């Protein structure tokens, strides 16, 4: 199983109201329908391991929300650990929508209610220098996605690209793919591909 060195998802711990563990182990799990990435986060003892589903959204998508409500219980059952969803949104409107809750059931009896964690452009600052990005690669990657439509998107992407040059190969490959998938065919996606030399064969806006 692929482990990501130095990739503790700081924003997730902050949104959960938990202190950031200095040496959490982060593993990449097989992909799941309805989300862009699935990770297992193992904080040092006595922290409790959990499954983190990541999805990048640039617009409201009711069908995607329906997939979320199916995805999280499946991850909980498959891995036997609590599962949370982080929706990374590139504008305020989408971030407000993504916070849910999304319910399944009858109007008079919601059988299941999903409340994603949300990271939008108002929830995190862009990381625009390579040293800062290198110090917290997960924050740099997630904030670059959240600010991909903002005026500092180019600086955030350039800082992350430079920081990844000295990152572990596993972390560099994971971040590059996450950004490529999450940014899609947007202007920021094109800028990311120029910075990293990636080519996008097909895709769409997110």
N, C-alpha and C positions, 0 to 999 in steps of 0.2 A: 504494500500500500504506500502511495506517495506521500511523503511528509514535507511540509513547507517550512524550511528554516526561517526564523525571524519574521513570522507572518501572524503574530497575535492580532486578532481583529479588534483593536482598541475601541472603535466607535460602537461596536456591539455591546461590549461591557459597559460603556458609558450609558447607552440607551437603556440597558437593563438595570442601571443603578448599582453596578458592581465594580469593585476596584479592578484595575487592569493587572492580571498576573504577569510577572516579568518573563516567565519562561513556559507559557502554554504550548502544548504540542498540537499542531494543526495538521490534519490528514485530509487528503482529497478522496472523497467517496465517489462511487459511480453516479453518473448523471441521473436525473429524475425528470419525468414529464412536468412541464409547467414552470420550471425554474432554470436559471443559467448555470448554477453550480451548487454542489453540495459538499460541505466540509464537516469533519468531526473535530470538535475543540475539546481538548483534555487539559483543563487547568491543573496546576500542581496540587497535590493533596493539601487540604481536604476539599478542594473544589470538585464540583460535579460535572462530568462530561456531558456535552450536549451536541446535537446535530444542528448545523446552521445551513439553511437553504438561502441562497442569494439569487435575487432577480433584479434586473435593471429595466426600469420603465421610463419611457419618454412621453407616454400618453396614457390616458385611461383606457382600460381594456377589460370589459366585464367577462369575456371568455377566459382571460388570463386569471382573473380573480377566482373564477369557478375552478380552474385547474389548481390554484393554490389550496383551496379547501379540500381537494382530493389528495394533494401531494403530502401535506404535513402529517396527517394520521398514518399514511403509508410509511413515511420515514420513521415515525415513532415506533411502529410495529416492527419494521425491518431491523432497526438497530438497537431497540430496547433502551433508548435514551430519550430524554426530552428533546423536542424539535421546535425550533423557532425559525421564522422567515424574516429576512431583511430585504425590504424593497428599497432599492437605490433609485431615486427619482431626480430628473434633471430640471424640474420646474415646480413651483409651489403648488399649482393646481393639481398636478399628478400626485404630489406628495400628500396633499390633503385627502385625495380620493383613496390612495393606497393604504392609509391608516385604518380604513374600514370602520366598523367591523363588517365582515362578510359572513352572512348566515346561510345555513342550509336547513331546510325543514319547512313547516307550514308557518304562515304569518303569525298564527296564534301560538305556535310552539316551535321556536327555532331550536332544532336538534343539535346544531353545531355552530359555533361562532368563532371566526378567525380574526385575530388582531395582529397584523404584521408590525414589526419594528420598521420604522421609516427613516431613511437618511436622505434629506433633500438639500438644496443649496442654502437654506437658512439654518440647517442643523450642524453644519461643519464648515470650517474655513478651507479655502483652497491651499494646497501645499505647493509653493511656487519656487522653492530652492532645492537643489539636489541634496545638500546635507540634511535638510529637514525630512525629505522624502526617504533618504537612506536610513534615517533613525527610526522611521515607522512606516514600512512599506505598505502595510494594509491600509492605514489611514490615508496615505498618499494615493493609492489606487482607488479607494472608494470615494474620496473627495474629488478626484479627477472626473469620475463618472457623474457625481452629483453636480459638478460645476461645468459640465461639458457644453452648456449653452451660454455660459457667462463670458464676461469680457476677459477673464483671466484663465480661460480654458487652455489656451496655447501654452502659457507659462507653466500651468500645472502638469500638462502632458509632457512638456520638455523636461521638467524636473524629475518626473517619474522615470522617463526614458533614460535619463542620465544615471539615476540612482540604480536602476536595474542592471547597468553594465557590470557592477561589482557584486550583485546579489548571487545567491546560490542558483545553479542552473534550474533546479526544480521550481524555485520561487519566481525566477525570471520568466520561465515558460508559462507558468500558471497566470501570472499577472498579464502577460502579453495577450494570452488567449481571452482572459476575462474582459480586458479592455476592447479587444477586437470584436468580441461577441456583443458586449454591452453597448458599444458606440455605433455598431452597424454601419450604415451608409451615410451617416450624418457628416457635417463638415468636420466635427471633432474626430470622427472615425477616419476620415481621409488624412487629417493631420497626424493621427497616431500611426497610420500605415507609412506615411512618409518618414516619420521618426524611427520606426522600427524595421523598415524595409519589407513589411508584410504586404501580401497581395490578397485582395478579397475577390473571390471568384463570383459569388452571388450572394444576395442578401436583401435586406430591406431596412426601412427606417423603423425605429423602435419608439 
